């Protein structure tokens, strides 16, 4: 530790330990002698400050600064539960990388390396931008962002992000949701697939919003004004699953949340599919905080489904490597991707694609999923996903129409016999 100049940069960096914490900052100097002076002054200044010789402004590490920033925001009461979840998720990725670095020591190159690392992990551009936005907000609070603001670029949001499930993939997903320890995951996902509603909108549903007699749902505040407080019909599948879910709560009240806060414990030694699941910490007056863990576990389990039959891929007996189907003996060196990369928001893409495929008029789709009239066509283009085979039927339908022969009264010849067109 000491001072060093990163490859490709002109300015020296100082890096040292102080009271068990790592201090990593730019010296702002391009010559080693001056950088050493800045390094010595910085260390002496910190020592004098802690000894009480002079008041030294406390250096802020991202871990401590993030905690203070979060508490200040929560005290003001301006954050929704979904915003709290977004921030906590973002910090879950930011802190392991930046928590031991002083805010004033974070360089634009560090942010770029973080972006590259998250892209390599498969995170979307939008997710990474949200995480950098959280980092920026924290650094701005302590006047540490302006120094690198001009050198940090946000990633371009991709318009083509999103997939629509095939019927086979949808069945696979629902099977694994039904095997989840989280008993509410299956009805939660069915409502999403049947209505195209966003995660937060479903999460905040109350039983007063469910009208079994008229087979409809009334949503509360949504992402857009057009989507807020809309009432939509339910298909038969959604009604049946919600009735099944309602039977789990015989004492439910109108103000209780459809998907309440509760925790699960697995008792027994037979694993997820054989053990007994116990529900505890049940609170009907509080919405479920997150289904992220159950959702990720469900996606991961879809990789164990054999791509050839309905069997399950199990680990091959050592010393053999790879996986083998317990039914058809199909062997594969790696597990298939299956639905391991599926986002919850892709359920909205799937629902909208199915509505478009069913020839539902766009204005009606807009009413169901909460689009404003001015963005309906744009949103339909973004959320509708169709393969070449999906489009082939429509193209083929044009070829079945009657084509009049040239020279018929409906299609007279353009030129007289022997006459050539003048192309000059």
ROSEKE-532081 format. One record per residue (C-alpha): x, y, z. Coordinates in Angstrom, 3 decimals, always signed. Example, Ala and Ser with C-alpha at 12.3 -4.5 7.8 and 13.67 -1.06 7.14 Angstrom:
<atoms>
+----------+----------+----------+
!       c1 !       c2 !       c3 !
+----------+----------+----------+
!  +12.300 !   -4.500 !   +7.800 !
!  +13.670 !   -1.060 !   +7.140 !
+----------+----------+----------+
</atoms>
This chain:
<atoms>
+----------+----------+----------+
!       c1 !       c2 !       c3 !
+----------+----------+----------+
!   +0.000 !   +0.000 !   +0.000 !
!   +1.074 !   +3.590 !   -0.546 !
!   +0.800 !   +5.459 !   -3.825 !
!   +0.539 !   +3.995 !   -7.290 !
!   -0.522 !   +4.999 !  -10.760 !
!   -3.098 !   +2.695 !  -12.449 !
!   -2.225 !   +1.527 !  -15.917 !
!   -3.427 !   +3.964 !  -18.535 !
!   -3.976 !   +6.839 !  -16.074 !
!   -1.880 !   +9.918 !  -15.326 !
!   -2.900 !  +10.603 !  -11.733 !
!   -1.490 !   +8.733 !   -8.721 !
!   -3.779 !   +6.955 !   -6.250 !
!   -3.087 !   +6.624 !   -2.515 !
!   -4.152 !   +3.445 !   -0.791 !
!   -3.660 !   +2.713 !   +2.929 !
!   -5.323 !   +1.314 !   +6.050 !
!   -6.633 !   +3.667 !   +8.749 !
!   -8.304 !   +2.349 !  +11.916 !
!   -9.044 !   -0.954 !  +10.205 !
!  -10.659 !   +0.676 !   +7.182 !
!   -9.240 !   +1.006 !   +3.710 !
!   -8.646 !   +4.555 !   +2.456 !
!   -8.340 !   +4.718 !   -1.316 !
!   -8.337 !   +8.198 !   -2.897 !
!   -6.951 !  +10.112 !   -5.817 !
!   -4.018 !  +12.381 !   -5.029 !
!   -4.830 !  +14.614 !   -7.971 !
!   -1.127 !  +14.682 !   -8.835 !
!   +0.624 !  +13.315 !  -11.901 !
!   +4.164 !  +13.430 !  -10.447 !
!   +5.301 !  +10.916 !   -7.841 !
!   +6.987 !  +13.454 !   -5.548 !
!   +3.904 !  +15.651 !   -5.226 !
!   +1.660 !  +12.615 !   -4.906 !
!   +3.819 !  +11.388 !   -2.004 !
!   +3.390 !  +14.762 !   -0.286 !
!   -0.401 !  +14.555 !   -0.652 !
!   -0.270 !  +10.996 !   +0.693 !
!   +1.758 !  +12.027 !   +3.759 !
!   -0.457 !  +15.039 !   +4.455 !
!   -3.603 !  +12.921 !   +4.213 !
!   -2.331 !  +10.321 !   +6.675 !
!   -1.094 !  +12.960 !   +9.106 !
!   -4.382 !  +14.832 !   +8.834 !
!   -6.379 !  +11.736 !   +9.744 !
!   -4.091 !  +10.991 !  +12.692 !
!   -4.328 !  +14.561 !  +14.001 !
!   -8.071 !  +14.530 !  +13.676 !
!   -8.512 !  +11.366 !  +15.721 !
!   -6.039 !  +12.650 !  +18.352 !
!   -8.102 !  +15.797 !  +18.817 !
!   -5.345 !  +18.110 !  +17.628 !
!   -7.706 !  +19.571 !  +15.049 !
!  -11.200 !  +18.801 !  +13.915 !
!  -11.084 !  +16.588 !  +10.858 !
!  -14.111 !  +15.915 !   +8.723 !
!  -14.955 !  +12.234 !   +9.079 !
!  -14.278 !  +10.271 !   +5.909 !
!  -17.333 !   +8.449 !   +4.586 !
!  -17.192 !   +4.892 !   +3.345 !
!  -20.026 !   +3.707 !   +1.116 !
!  -21.275 !   +1.213 !   +3.708 !
!  -21.775 !   +3.844 !   +6.430 !
!  -22.925 !   +6.552 !   +4.025 !
!  -25.536 !   +4.241 !   +2.503 !
!  -26.966 !   +3.426 !   +5.927 !
!  -27.278 !   +7.103 !   +6.872 !
!  -28.767 !   +7.989 !   +3.473 !
!  -31.373 !   +5.223 !   +3.721 !
!  -32.387 !   +6.220 !   +7.233 !
!  -32.768 !   +9.875 !   +6.246 !
!  -35.027 !   +8.925 !   +3.323 !
!  -37.138 !   +6.578 !   +5.443 !
!  -37.555 !   +9.208 !   +8.161 !
!  -39.056 !  +11.569 !   +5.593 !
!  -41.532 !   +8.850 !   +4.592 !
!  -41.124 !   +9.470 !   +0.874 !
!  -40.230 !   +5.927 !   -0.110 !
!  -42.823 !   +3.361 !   -1.135 !
!  -42.274 !   -0.300 !   -0.169 !
!  -41.283 !   -1.060 !   -3.754 !
!  -38.670 !   +1.725 !   -3.668 !
!  -37.244 !   +0.292 !   -0.459 !
!  -36.927 !   -3.099 !   -2.169 !
!  -35.211 !   -1.543 !   -5.201 !
!  -32.653 !   +0.268 !   -3.040 !
!  -31.932 !   -2.795 !   -0.912 !
!  -31.513 !   -4.940 !   -4.019 !
!  -29.156 !   -2.372 !   -5.592 !
!  -27.043 !   -2.043 !   -2.443 !
!  -26.823 !   -5.824 !   -2.296 !
!  -24.729 !   -5.607 !   -5.467 !
!  -22.966 !   -2.286 !   -4.801 !
!  -21.681 !   -2.872 !   -1.281 !
!  -19.559 !   -5.977 !   -1.937 !
!  -17.642 !   -3.932 !   -4.520 !
!  -17.490 !   -0.447 !   -2.976 !
!  -18.189 !   -0.758 !   +0.757 !
!  -14.554 !   -0.443 !   +1.889 !
!  -13.714 !   +2.476 !   -0.388 !
!  -14.105 !   +6.091 !   +0.670 !
!  -16.686 !   +7.937 !   -1.388 !
!  -14.059 !  +10.469 !   -2.435 !
!  -11.885 !   +7.581 !   -3.564 !
!  -14.370 !   +6.086 !   -6.025 !
!  -13.200 !   +6.826 !   -9.543 !
!  -15.072 !   +6.790 !  -12.849 !
!  -12.962 !   +3.778 !  -13.850 !
!  -14.288 !   +1.910 !  -10.782 !
!  -17.861 !   +2.602 !  -11.865 !
!  -17.068 !   +1.440 !  -15.401 !
!  -15.538 !   -1.784 !  -14.060 !
!  -18.652 !   -2.332 !  -11.973 !
!  -20.897 !   -1.880 !  -15.019 !
!  -18.795 !   -4.331 !  -17.048 !
!  -18.906 !   -6.872 !  -14.234 !
!  -22.684 !   -6.687 !  -13.882 !
!  -23.122 !   -7.025 !  -17.645 !
!  -20.975 !  -10.156 !  -17.539 !
!  -23.275 !  -11.515 !  -14.815 !
!  -26.252 !  -11.074 !  -17.134 !
!  -27.848 !   -8.017 !  -15.504 !
!  -29.895 !   -5.804 !  -17.841 !
!  -28.803 !   -2.286 !  -18.755 !
!  -31.796 !   -0.845 !  -16.914 !
!  -31.003 !   -2.757 !  -13.717 !
!  -27.385 !   -1.572 !  -13.797 !
!  -28.493 !   +2.031 !  -14.389 !
!  -30.767 !   +1.842 !  -11.344 !
!  -27.864 !   +0.569 !   -9.234 !
!  -25.558 !   +3.345 !  -10.449 !
!  -28.379 !   +5.809 !   -9.743 !
!  -28.431 !   +4.652 !   -6.114 !
!  -24.649 !   +5.048 !   -5.916 !
!  -24.917 !   +8.529 !   -7.447 !
!  -27.579 !   +9.626 !   -4.940 !
!  -25.435 !   +8.547 !   -1.995 !
!  -22.300 !  +10.213 !   -3.364 !
!  -24.205 !  +13.425 !   -4.135 !
!  -25.339 !  +13.668 !   -0.524 !
!  -21.697 !  +13.830 !   +0.540 !
!  -20.509 !  +16.004 !   -2.377 !
!  -18.445 !  +13.206 !   -3.908 !
!  -20.222 !  +12.740 !   -7.242 !
!  -19.438 !  +15.999 !   -9.073 !
!  -15.758 !  +15.019 !   -9.323 !
!  -16.516 !  +12.024 !  -11.597 !
!  -19.942 !  +12.950 !  -13.004 !
!  -18.603 !  +13.965 !  -16.403 !
!  -16.736 !  +10.684 !  -16.868 !
!  -19.516 !   +8.277 !  -15.862 !
!  -21.897 !   +7.212 !  -18.593 !
!  -25.186 !   +5.404 !  -18.134 !
!  -25.940 !   +2.369 !  -20.258 !
!  -28.487 !   +2.680 !  -23.040 !
!  -31.794 !   +1.042 !  -22.181 !
!  -32.580 !   -1.746 !  -24.590 !
!  -36.028 !   -1.538 !  -26.136 !
!  -36.067 !   -5.199 !  -27.130 !
!  -35.680 !   -6.593 !  -23.626 !
!  -38.336 !   -9.107 !  -22.694 !
!  -39.653 !  -12.469 !  -23.802 !
!  -43.032 !  -14.162 !  -24.046 !
!  -43.472 !  -17.674 !  -22.719 !
!  -44.575 !  -20.460 !  -25.001 !
!  -47.457 !  -22.647 !  -23.753 !
!  -44.935 !  -25.353 !  -22.855 !
!  -42.758 !  -22.927 !  -20.905 !
!  -45.790 !  -21.519 !  -19.115 !
!  -46.847 !  -24.995 !  -17.988 !
!  -43.309 !  -25.736 !  -16.829 !
!  -43.217 !  -22.522 !  -14.801 !
!  -46.577 !  -23.188 !  -13.144 !
!  -45.569 !  -26.741 !  -12.216 !
!  -42.474 !  -25.468 !  -10.424 !
!  -44.380 !  -22.611 !   -8.781 !
!  -46.726 !  -25.224 !   -7.350 !
!  -43.747 !  -27.074 !   -5.859 !
!  -42.362 !  -23.957 !   -4.176 !
!  -42.140 !  -23.690 !   -0.388 !
!  -43.786 !  -20.274 !   -0.791 !
!  -47.468 !  -21.207 !   -0.988 !
!  -48.476 !  -17.839 !   -2.451 !
!  -46.125 !  -17.985 !   -5.429 !
!  -48.429 !  -20.026 !   -7.682 !
!  -51.550 !  -17.795 !   -7.383 !
!  -49.311 !  -14.712 !   -7.592 !
!  -47.835 !  -15.881 !  -10.920 !
!  -51.232 !  -16.983 !  -12.279 !
!  -52.661 !  -13.502 !  -11.622 !
!  -49.673 !  -11.971 !  -13.434 !
!  -50.076 !  -14.256 !  -16.449 !
!  -53.839 !  -13.708 !  -16.565 !
!  -53.909 !   -9.933 !  -16.176 !
!  -50.518 !   -8.638 !  -17.315 !
!  -50.339 !   -6.619 !  -14.099 !
!  -47.038 !   -5.428 !  -12.694 !
!  -45.450 !   -7.000 !   -9.625 !
!  -46.107 !   -4.083 !   -7.263 !
!  -49.732 !   -3.797 !   -8.391 !
!  -50.433 !   -7.454 !   -7.583 !
!  -48.481 !   -7.261 !   -4.358 !
!  -50.739 !   -4.487 !   -3.022 !
!  -54.057 !   -6.170 !   -3.845 !
!  -56.548 !   -6.396 !   -0.984 !
!  -59.497 !   -8.773 !   -0.749 !
!  -61.883 !   -5.843 !   -1.221 !
!  -60.401 !   -5.538 !   -4.725 !
!  -61.406 !   -9.091 !   -5.686 !
!  -64.974 !   -9.470 !   -6.945 !
!  -65.689 !  -13.183 !   -7.302 !
!  -69.351 !  -12.604 !   -8.216 !
!  -68.444 !  -10.488 !  -11.251 !
!  -65.113 !  -12.232 !  -11.879 !
!  -63.083 !   -9.047 !  -11.825 !
!  -60.227 !   -7.246 !  -10.095 !
!  -59.814 !   -3.618 !   -9.175 !
!  -56.220 !   -2.423 !   -9.054 !
!  -54.985 !   +0.471 !   -6.945 !
!  -52.223 !   +2.926 !   -7.748 !
!  -50.139 !   +1.742 !  -10.678 !
!  -47.053 !   +3.037 !  -12.447 !
!  -49.089 !   +5.330 !  -14.711 !
!  -52.247 !   +7.385 !  -14.265 !
!  -53.905 !   +5.395 !  -17.046 !
!  -53.244 !   +2.176 !  -15.145 !
!  -54.285 !   +3.338 !  -11.697 !
!  -57.661 !   +2.287 !  -10.269 !
!  -58.637 !   +0.278 !  -13.330 !
!  -61.105 !   -2.591 !  -13.127 !
!  -60.530 !   -5.592 !  -15.339 !
!  -62.238 !   -8.982 !  -15.866 !
!  -60.626 !  -12.245 !  -14.801 !
!  -60.410 !  -15.364 !  -16.915 !
!  -61.580 !  -18.692 !  -15.537 !
!  -58.106 !  -19.868 !  -14.581 !
!  -57.406 !  -16.787 !  -12.475 !
!  -60.795 !  -17.060 !  -10.748 !
!  -60.233 !  -20.702 !   -9.814 !
!  -56.742 !  -20.089 !   -8.442 !
!  -57.851 !  -17.062 !   -6.446 !
!  -60.766 !  -19.043 !   -4.982 !
!  -58.350 !  -21.781 !   -4.001 !
!  -56.039 !  -19.183 !   -2.440 !
!  -58.931 !  -17.492 !   -0.620 !
!  -59.844 !  -20.809 !   +1.010 !
!  -56.514 !  -20.616 !   +2.859 !
!  -57.818 !  -17.551 !   +4.724 !
!  -61.336 !  -18.287 !   +6.060 !
!  -61.139 !  -15.300 !   +8.429 !
!  -59.989 !  -12.812 !   +5.805 !
!  -61.293 !   -9.241 !   +5.933 !
!  -61.789 !   -6.777 !   +3.038 !
!  -58.796 !   -4.721 !   +4.167 !
!  -56.482 !   -7.741 !   +4.386 !
!  -53.889 !   -8.166 !   +1.666 !
!  -54.460 !  -10.921 !   -0.861 !
!  -50.786 !  -11.832 !   -0.615 !
!  -49.938 !  -11.160 !   +3.042 !
!  -46.606 !  -11.043 !   +4.767 !
!  -45.620 !  -14.476 !   +6.044 !
!  -42.558 !  -16.650 !   +6.446 !
!  -42.021 !  -20.327 !   +5.815 !
!  -40.083 !  -23.037 !   +7.582 !
!  -39.356 !  -26.512 !   +6.234 !
!  -39.635 !  -29.340 !   +8.737 !
!  -38.481 !  -32.862 !   +8.041 !
!  -35.509 !  -34.400 !   +6.269 !
!  -37.035 !  -35.179 !   +2.908 !
!  -36.249 !  -31.803 !   +1.290 !
!  -38.454 !  -29.276 !   -0.433 !
!  -40.812 !  -31.806 !   -2.007 !
!  -41.193 !  -34.146 !   +0.956 !
!  -40.820 !  -32.040 !   +4.086 !
!  -43.639 !  -30.273 !   +5.855 !
!  -43.886 !  -26.521 !   +5.294 !
!  -44.863 !  -24.441 !   +8.316 !
!  -46.168 !  -20.891 !   +8.011 !
!  -45.238 !  -18.388 !  +10.705 !
!  -45.029 !  -14.606 !  +11.240 !
!  -48.322 !  -14.258 !   +9.337 !
!  -49.562 !  -10.642 !   +9.129 !
!  -52.661 !  -10.067 !   +6.931 !
!  -52.426 !   -6.282 !   +7.419 !
!  -49.046 !   -6.157 !   +5.710 !
!  -48.337 !   -7.016 !   +2.089 !
!  -45.710 !   -9.613 !   +1.257 !
!  -42.342 !   -7.868 !   +1.202 !
!  -40.858 !   -9.864 !   -1.672 !
!  -41.138 !  -13.178 !   -3.525 !
!  -37.646 !  -12.841 !   -4.980 !
!  -36.104 !  -15.847 !   -3.237 !
!  -38.986 !  -18.179 !   -4.130 !
!  -39.020 !  -16.853 !   -7.709 !
!  -35.296 !  -17.422 !   -8.209 !
!  -35.472 !  -20.925 !   -6.718 !
!  -38.363 !  -21.791 !   -9.026 !
!  -36.518 !  -20.576 !  -12.118 !
!  -33.455 !  -22.579 !  -11.132 !
!  -35.478 !  -25.775 !  -10.700 !
!  -36.739 !  -25.554 !  -14.289 !
!  -33.186 !  -26.376 !  -15.394 !
!  -33.637 !  -29.873 !  -13.973 !
!  -36.422 !  -30.762 !  -16.419 !
!  -35.300 !  -33.138 !  -19.151 !
!  -35.549 !  -31.504 !  -22.615 !
!  -36.424 !  -34.894 !  -24.167 !
!  -39.099 !  -36.260 !  -21.825 !
!  -40.862 !  -35.374 !  -18.580 !
!  -38.063 !  -36.776 !  -16.440 !
!  -35.695 !  -35.023 !  -14.075 !
!  -32.011 !  -34.359 !  -14.693 !
!  -29.902 !  -35.670 !  -11.814 !
!  -26.172 !  -35.591 !  -11.167 !
!  -24.339 !  -38.551 !  -12.694 !
!  -22.590 !  -40.882 !  -10.322 !
!  -18.952 !  -39.991 !   -9.823 !
!  -16.427 !  -40.156 !  -11.357 !
!  -18.742 !  -39.414 !  -14.286 !
!  -19.593 !  -35.746 !  -14.769 !
!  -22.648 !  -33.985 !  -16.123 !
!  -26.311 !  -34.886 !  -15.704 !
!  -28.583 !  -37.759 !  -16.702 !
!  -32.369 !  -38.029 !  -16.985 !
!  -33.816 !  -40.456 !  -14.435 !
!  -36.468 !  -41.516 !  -16.980 !
!  -35.018 !  -41.666 !  -20.505 !
!  -31.292 !  -41.729 !  -19.602 !
!  -30.622 !  -38.629 !  -21.697 !
!  -27.113 !  -37.329 !  -20.856 !
!  -25.974 !  -33.712 !  -20.977 !
!  -22.694 !  -32.136 !  -19.792 !
!  -24.457 !  -29.023 !  -18.491 !
!  -27.918 !  -28.131 !  -17.290 !
!  -30.135 !  -26.437 !  -19.898 !
!  -30.890 !  -22.754 !  -19.503 !
!  -34.648 !  -23.428 !  -19.260 !
!  -36.298 !  -20.454 !  -17.488 !
!  -33.303 !  -19.511 !  -15.338 !
!  -33.092 !  -16.036 !  -16.929 !
!  -36.829 !  -15.309 !  -16.890 !
!  -37.751 !  -11.983 !  -15.270 !
!  -41.009 !  -11.540 !  -13.413 !
!  -41.818 !   -8.656 !  -15.763 !
!  -41.675 !  -11.144 !  -18.647 !
!  -45.016 !  -12.461 !  -17.391 !
!  -46.483 !   -9.107 !  -18.432 !
!  -44.856 !   -9.519 !  -21.846 !
!  -46.397 !  -12.998 !  -22.086 !
!  -49.900 !  -11.848 !  -21.151 !
!  -49.860 !   -8.973 !  -23.645 !
!  -48.453 !  -11.175 !  -26.418 !
!  -51.286 !  -13.671 !  -25.832 !
!  -53.878 !  -10.873 !  -26.007 !
!  -52.451 !   -9.608 !  -29.297 !
!  -52.271 !  -13.152 !  -30.655 !
!  -55.947 !  -13.609 !  -29.744 !
!  -56.761 !  -10.585 !  -31.962 !
!  -57.969 !   -8.463 !  -29.032 !
!  -58.218 !   -4.828 !  -30.262 !
!  -55.421 !   -2.571 !  -29.011 !
!  -57.761 !   -0.110 !  -27.212 !
!  -59.127 !   -2.996 !  -25.122 !
!  -55.617 !   -4.304 !  -24.391 !
!  -54.675 !   -0.789 !  -23.288 !
!  -57.598 !   -0.765 !  -20.832 !
!  -56.628 !   -4.152 !  -19.426 !
!  -52.927 !   -3.511 !  -18.897 !
!  -53.091 !   +0.221 !  -18.150 !
!  -51.599 !   +1.973 !  -21.170 !
!  -52.402 !   +5.549 !  -22.080 !
!  -53.919 !   +6.101 !  -25.549 !
!  -50.852 !   +8.027 !  -26.722 !
!  -48.444 !   +5.151 !  -26.013 !
!  -50.589 !   +2.143 !  -26.925 !
!  -49.037 !   +1.381 !  -30.316 !
!  -45.490 !   +1.874 !  -29.018 !
!  -46.140 !   -0.356 !  -26.014 !
!  -47.792 !   -3.034 !  -28.150 !
!  -44.688 !   -3.107 !  -30.338 !
!  -42.435 !   -3.442 !  -27.304 !
!  -44.482 !   -6.081 !  -25.470 !
!  -45.624 !   -8.194 !  -28.418 !
!  -43.229 !  -11.037 !  -29.229 !
!  -43.781 !  -13.213 !  -32.270 !
!  -41.577 !  -15.742 !  -34.029 !
!  -41.449 !  -16.268 !  -37.788 !
!  -43.804 !  -19.233 !  -37.394 !
!  -46.264 !  -17.048 !  -35.472 !
!  -46.333 !  -14.637 !  -38.411 !
!  -46.421 !  -17.317 !  -41.096 !
!  -50.143 !  -18.050 !  -40.659 !
!  -51.064 !  -14.428 !  -41.316 !
!  -48.774 !  -14.242 !  -44.336 !
!  -50.181 !  -17.503 !  -45.719 !
!  -53.726 !  -16.205 !  -45.297 !
!  -52.972 !  -13.525 !  -47.875 !
!  -51.982 !  -16.201 !  -50.383 !
!  -55.389 !  -17.895 !  -50.184 !
!  -57.249 !  -14.879 !  -51.501 !
!  -58.575 !  -14.973 !  -55.064 !
!  -56.178 !  -13.347 !  -57.538 !
!  -57.852 !  -12.061 !  -60.732 !
!  -56.209 !  -12.968 !  -64.043 !
!  -54.655 !  -10.263 !  -66.176 !
!  -57.120 !   -9.269 !  -68.850 !
!  -60.177 !   -9.931 !  -66.721 !
!  -62.653 !   -7.085 !  -66.155 !
!  -61.278 !   -6.736 !  -62.587 !
!  -57.664 !   -6.578 !  -63.798 !
!  -57.505 !   -5.156 !  -67.377 !
!  -54.142 !   -5.114 !  -69.227 !
!  -52.197 !   -1.917 !  -68.822 !
!  -50.933 !   -1.841 !  -72.456 !
!  -52.330 !   -2.796 !  -75.814 !
!  -50.986 !   -5.812 !  -77.665 !
!  -47.485 !   -5.152 !  -78.964 !
!  -47.244 !   -1.787 !  -77.199 !
!  -44.244 !   -1.217 !  -74.901 !
!  -44.205 !   +1.098 !  -71.934 !
!  -42.339 !   +4.381 !  -72.230 !
!  -39.762 !   +4.410 !  -69.480 !
!  -38.093 !   +7.679 !  -70.460 !
+----------+----------+----------+
</atoms>
